[in-house]
Amino acid sequence: MDVGKIGKVAAVAKTTEQKSAKALQQSQQSFQQKQDQLDQLKNFKQEYEDKLGVMGQEGIAARQLQDYRLFLSKLNFAIDQQAEEVQASEKNLAGMRNQWISESRRKTALDHLVDEQHKKDIQTQESTEQKESDAASMTRMTTKSP
């Protein structure tokens, strides 16, 4: 097998693996952003509930309480939606990670194959050179003999 052909395939595999690694990195960043947004929403909800608790102890108008509850309901909906986005992003991240692992293994295997073929080519070349050297020595020895 020709090292050049294998080398080209290995080069394509390397490029594919690098693209896959970049996509994985972007997926990790996206997941982290979505997780951070979810955490912020949860923290905001907790602060809002704490504030409502204090106001409830001090006394709050029925209309204001109704507004707070409506806002909390909308906030809970936003949290649920964000949690779904985090879950989808996490699933996407797992898929990207698996793809990168697969591409990385393929690249490594092809790199190994290129190395092995290169070693075989060197051995073949050395063997050919040795045979040529031996033949030249034999020719000199036979021409020197009386």
Secondary structure as the mmCIF struct_conf table of DSSP 4:
data_model
#
loop_
_struct_conf.conf_type_id
_struct_conf.id
_struct_conf.beg_label_comp_id
_struct_conf.beg_label_asym_id
_struct_conf.beg_label_seq_id
_struct_conf.end_label_comp_id
_struct_conf.end_label_asym_id
_struct_conf.end_label_seq_id
HELX_RH_AL_P HELX_RH_AL_P1 VAL A 3 GLU A 58
HELX_RH_AL_P HELX_RH_AL_P2 ALA A 62 LYS A 144
#
